Amino acid sequence: MPIVVDIDVMMAKRKISVGELADRVGITPANLAVLKNGRAKAVRFTTLAALCEVLECQPGDLLRWEGEGGVGGSSQADGVGG
């Protein structure tokens, strides 16, 4: 998947555990693990906002797009751009 989840990076920077973050965000540790490990198919904006509030960061600190050829990739692959 071209979207990479960096929640673990921010968790390490803030020295917060999965259990504590899940509790403060209001989701189960299992659901946080699914999101953290990049297995989630979607994330609610309310959850993303809560993660950003607790971790004191921006959405771009937690999620990034990585194209097929590595970081940045070509937008031509999906027919967008020009």
N, C-alpha and C positions, 0 to 999 in steps of 0.2 A: 504494500500500500504506500502511496507517495506521501501520506501524512505521517510524520514522526512525532511521537509523544515524548516530551522531555520532562514530565512531572517528577520523575526520580531525581533529575538534576536539581530542580528547585527544592525538592524535599531534603536533599543532602546539604544544599546551601543553607537552608533554614533549620537544619537539624531537627526534623520532625518525622515521626514514625508513620507508617501506613494507618495504624489504629487511631492515633491522635488526629491525623489529617481527616480521615473518614468521619470521625466523631464531630469534629469542628465544622466540616462541610455539610454533614447531614446525609451521608450515604453509607452503605455497608462497606466494610473492608474488602469484601469479595468484589463488589462493583468497582471500587477504586483500583483494585489490582487488575481487573479487566481493562480499565481505561489506561492505567499506568503502563501495562505491558503491550499496548497497541492492538489489543484484540477487540476493542469496542467498535461498533459500526456507526455510532452517533454519540453526541454528548449534548445535553440540554444547555442552553445559554445560562440558565439559572445555576447549574452545576459549575459551569466554567467561571461564571462571575464569583461564586462562592470560593472556588479554588484560588482565584486571583486575589480575593480579599484576604483569605487566610495566609496565603504564601507571599502576599504583598508584591505582586508582579503583574505583568501584562499578559494577555492571551498568547501573544507571540513568544513569550518565554516558555510556554507550556506546549505549544503546537507549532510545527513548522512543516512546510511543503518541501519534499525532496523528489525531484523528477527522476525519470528512468535512468538518466545518465549521471546521477549523483545530485549534489546540492544544486538547486536552481533549475536544472534540466531545461528542456525546450518546451514552450507552450504550444508548438506546432503539432505535437503528438495528439492533442485532443481537438484539433481544428480551430483553436482560438489563437488570435494574434495575427500578425500579418505584416 
